[in-house]
Amino acid sequence: MITCPNREALVKKTIGVLFFLFLLEIHPRPGLADDLSSEQEAIQKAAKQYLEAEVQRNYKAIYACLAPSSEYVAANTFEAYLAEAKSSPVRIVSYQILNISQIRDNPDKKKYPKFDRMAQVEVDVVVLYADTSQRSMVNYAFPFVKEGEKWYKL
């Protein structure tokens, strides 16, 4: 049998350590969950900004929501985008953001060096086909990317 000269002190320390570990379980330190929550909020804000611009047909705001280093922006000036957007019979008239998922680091930094992170925003959109006046609800997953400190639609 091992004897401990200060057994009472050892028991108190052990109970203190166990209590501390218990508190950590109840109130975990800020970390990934908090970061993800703030990241989701930033993505949701960017998605709302983009979708509101679509609903309002604010072409400058829509174009500003597009990732600056995307292939689309590289290939299309604002004027080219504007001509394309105005000629399209498809219009988003309302939306509901359902889910933000697949938040991850850019898996292909070689191909997309300016994209830091990527995410998917699942949305139900009501689309109006101006040429036929028909409306449809469409479930769509919009890709979003983070460049620097800001999220953009890809």
C-alpha positions as CSV (number, residue, x, y, z in Angstrom):
1,M,0.0,0.0,0.0
2,I,1.3,3.4,-0.9
3,T,1.0,6.0,1.7
4,C,0.6,9.7,1.0
5,P,1.7,12.1,3.7
6,N,-0.8,14.8,2.6
7,R,-3.7,12.7,1.3
8,E,-6.3,15.3,2.2
9,A,-4.6,17.9,0.1
10,L,-4.2,15.5,-2.8
11,V,-7.9,14.6,-2.7
12,K,-8.8,18.4,-2.7
13,K,-6.6,19.0,-5.7
14,T,-8.0,16.1,-7.6
15,I,-11.6,17.3,-6.9
16,G,-10.6,20.8,-8.0
17,V,-9.1,19.5,-11.3
18,L,-12.2,17.3,-11.9
19,F,-14.5,20.3,-11.2
20,F,-12.5,22.5,-13.6
21,L,-12.8,19.8,-16.3
22,F,-16.5,19.6,-15.7
23,L,-16.9,23.4,-16.1
24,L,-15.0,23.2,-19.4
25,E,-17.6,20.7,-20.7
26,I,-20.5,22.9,-19.6
27,H,-18.9,26.1,-20.9
28,P,-16.4,25.2,-23.6
29,R,-13.8,27.9,-24.5
30,P,-14.5,30.0,-27.6
31,G,-13.2,28.1,-30.6
32,L,-14.3,26.5,-33.8
33,A,-18.0,26.6,-33.1
34,D,-17.9,30.3,-32.5
35,D,-15.7,30.9,-35.5
36,L,-18.1,28.8,-37.7
37,S,-21.1,30.7,-36.3
38,S,-19.5,34.1,-37.2
39,E,-18.4,32.7,-40.5
40,Q,-22.0,31.5,-41.3
41,E,-23.3,35.0,-40.4
42,A,-20.8,36.6,-42.8
43,I,-21.8,34.2,-45.6
44,Q,-25.5,34.7,-44.9
45,K,-25.0,38.5,-45.0
46,A,-23.2,38.2,-48.4
47,A,-25.9,35.9,-49.7
48,K,-28.7,38.2,-48.6
49,Q,-26.9,41.2,-50.1
50,Y,-26.6,39.3,-53.4
51,L,-30.2,38.0,-53.4
52,E,-31.7,41.3,-52.5
53,A,-29.9,43.0,-55.3
54,E,-31.3,40.3,-57.7
55,V,-34.8,40.9,-56.4
56,Q,-34.4,44.6,-56.8
57,R,-32.7,44.2,-60.2
58,N,-29.9,46.4,-58.9
59,Y,-27.3,45.4,-61.5
60,K,-24.4,47.4,-60.0
61,A,-25.0,45.8,-56.6
62,I,-25.3,42.3,-58.2
63,Y,-22.0,42.7,-60.1
64,A,-20.3,44.0,-56.9
65,C,-21.4,40.8,-55.1
66,L,-19.5,38.7,-57.6
67,A,-16.0,37.4,-56.7
68,P,-13.5,39.9,-58.1
69,S,-11.1,37.1,-59.2
70,S,-13.7,34.8,-60.5
71,E,-13.5,33.5,-64.1
72,Y,-16.8,35.3,-64.9
73,V,-15.7,38.7,-63.7
74,A,-12.3,38.2,-65.5
75,A,-14.2,37.4,-68.8
76,N,-17.0,40.0,-68.5
77,T,-16.9,43.7,-67.9
78,F,-19.8,45.3,-66.1
79,E,-21.2,46.4,-69.4
80,A,-21.1,42.9,-70.8
81,Y,-22.8,41.5,-67.7
82,L,-25.4,44.3,-67.8
83,A,-26.3,43.5,-71.4
84,E,-26.6,39.8,-70.5
85,A,-28.7,40.4,-67.4
86,K,-31.1,42.8,-69.2
87,S,-31.6,40.4,-72.0
88,S,-32.4,37.4,-69.7
89,P,-36.1,36.7,-69.3
90,V,-35.4,35.0,-65.9
91,R,-35.8,37.1,-62.7
92,I,-35.6,36.2,-59.1
93,V,-38.6,37.7,-57.4
94,S,-38.2,36.2,-53.9
95,Y,-36.0,33.9,-52.0
96,Q,-35.5,32.0,-48.7
97,I,-32.1,31.0,-47.5
98,L,-32.4,27.4,-46.2
99,N,-28.9,26.3,-45.3
100,I,-25.2,27.3,-45.4
101,S,-23.0,24.3,-45.7
102,Q,-19.7,22.9,-46.9
103,I,-17.7,25.8,-45.4
104,R,-14.1,24.8,-46.0
105,D,-10.7,26.0,-47.0
106,N,-10.1,26.4,-50.7
107,P,-9.0,22.9,-51.9
108,D,-7.4,24.1,-55.1
109,K,-5.2,27.1,-54.3
110,K,-3.3,26.5,-57.5
111,K,-6.3,27.0,-59.7
112,Y,-8.0,29.7,-57.5
113,P,-5.1,31.4,-55.6
114,K,-7.2,34.3,-54.3
115,F,-10.0,32.2,-52.8
116,D,-9.4,31.6,-49.2
117,R,-12.5,29.7,-48.3
118,M,-15.6,28.3,-50.0
119,A,-19.2,27.6,-49.0
120,Q,-22.5,26.6,-50.4
121,V,-25.7,28.5,-49.8
122,E,-28.9,26.5,-50.4
123,V,-31.8,28.8,-51.4
124,D,-35.4,28.4,-52.5
125,V,-35.9,31.1,-55.1
126,V,-39.1,32.1,-56.9
127,V,-38.2,32.8,-60.5
128,L,-40.3,34.8,-62.9
129,Y,-40.0,34.0,-66.6
130,A,-40.8,37.4,-68.0
131,D,-41.4,36.1,-71.5
132,T,-44.2,33.7,-70.4
133,S,-45.2,35.4,-67.0
134,Q,-44.8,32.0,-65.3
135,R,-43.4,31.6,-61.9
136,S,-41.5,28.6,-60.5
137,M,-39.9,27.8,-57.2
138,V,-36.4,26.5,-57.7
139,N,-34.1,25.0,-55.1
140,Y,-30.5,26.1,-55.8
141,A,-27.1,25.9,-54.2
142,F,-25.1,29.0,-54.8
143,P,-21.4,28.8,-54.4
144,F,-19.8,31.6,-52.3
145,V,-16.1,32.3,-51.9
146,K,-14.0,34.3,-49.4
147,E,-11.4,36.6,-50.8
148,G,-9.4,38.4,-48.1
149,E,-12.0,39.3,-45.5
150,K,-15.1,39.3,-47.7
151,W,-17.5,36.7,-49.0
152,Y,-18.7,36.9,-52.6
153,K,-20.9,34.9,-54.9
154,L,-18.9,32.8,-57.3
